[in-house]
Amino acid sequence: MRRSVTISLHWLTLLLLLFVLGDGGATAWLSLAYAASALTMCGLALVFGLMNGPGPKLDGAVRAAHPWLHRGLYLLLGWGAAALLAETFAMPRPGPEARTLLLALLAVAALHAVFNLWRHTALGDGALRRMTPRAVHHVL
């Protein structure tokens, strides 16, 4: 159950992020949908912990950095969602604008995707199977 919810939120959050950024000026309902999805994902990670691991084939500094990089990704995810909520409700707050944070998140997410593609292909550790629905595993 947790895996299914996390996978669904993972892809829903990405899709909503692209819509929010692509619109140029996201509507209130789109901003709220994105924030709800992203913050739910962060909440699950806070309550139940991260569902990822470095895998047996990662070693050295990359293995040690892996959990911290994921924590940073979740921090940026939550920060961007909170900033977008604050802007949606016209609540002033310090720090960068939501769009700046969300663009940074998109860049980090792209690096995250490339890293997982590398893991899946070069290391053969099945990294893509962890966050894709079982229905597409035959393609991987």
N, C-alpha and C positions, 0 to 999 in steps of 0.2 A: 504494500500500500504506500509506504513512505517513498519507495523508489519511483513508483508511478507518479505520485504527486510532485516529487522533485523534478523528474524528467519533464512533466507537463509544464511546470512553472518555468523551468530552464528555457524551453523553446518559446513559451508564451511571452516571457519577459524579453527575450531577444526580438521577437516580432513586434511587440509594442514599443520597444526602444527604437527600432527602425522607423516605425510610424510616427513616433513623437519627434524624432529628429528630422525625418523627411518632410513633415508638414511645415516646418519652419516656424510655426506658431501653433502648437498643439492645442486642441480644444480641451475644455475642462474635463469632460468625461474620459477622453483619451489619457490625459495626465493622471487622472485618478485611477484608471484601470492599470496603467503602468506602475504607479506607486504601490497600489495594492498587491500586484503580482510580485514586484521586487521586494517589498517589505515582508510579504509572506514567506518568500524564499529565504530571506535573511533570518526571519523568526524561526523557521524550521532548523536552520543551521545553528542558531543560538541554543535552541532547546535540545535538539537531538545530536548536534555535532555535524561536522562535514561528512559527506558520503564519499569522499575521494581519498585516494592514497597514492603514494608515489609509484606503486607497482613494483614488482620484484626486479625488473630490468633496469630501473633508474638507480644510479649510484652516485656516490661522491657529493659534491656541493649541490648538484641539481636535486638530489634526493632530500637533502637537508632543507633546501629552500622551498621545495614543493608545497608543504602545508602552509608556510608563511605567505607565499605568493597567492594561494587561494584565499587565505584570510584577508589579504589586502584587496583582492578582487571583490569579496563580499562587502568589505568596508566601503569601497567606492560605489558599489551597487546600492547600499543603504543610504550613503551620503547623497548620492544623486537623486534617489527617490524622495528623500526627506526635503531636499532643496526644491525639487519640482512641486511637492505638496505645498511648501511654504509660499512659493511664487503663485501657485494656483489660487490659494486663499489670501493672497496679498498680505502675507505676514513677513515683515522685514526680518532679515537675519544676516549675520556676517558671513563672509566667505565668498567664494566664486559663484557666479550665476549657475543656475541649474543646467542650462545648455552647455556651458563649458565642462561641467562635471560629466554630463552624459556623453559628450564627444570624447572625453578622456576615457570613459568607460567603454565606449565603442572601440577605441583604439586598443585598449587592454584586452577586450574580448576577442578582437581579431588576432592578437598575439597568442592568446589562450587557445584559440581554434587551431592556429598553425602548429603550436606546440603539441596539441593532441593529435593532429594529423601526422606529425613526425613520429610521435610515440607509437601510433597505430601502425604506421607503415615501416619505419626504420627499425623500431624495437620489436614490433609484432606482439605488443602486450595487450591488444584489444581495448585500448583506451576509448575508442569511439563507441564501443558496445556499452560502455558504462552510462552514457548519457543519450543514447538513441533508443527509441521504442523498439521492442523486440520484433515488431513487424518488419523492420528494415534491416535486421541483422544479417539476413541472407545476402544482402547487397555488399555488406562490408566484408 
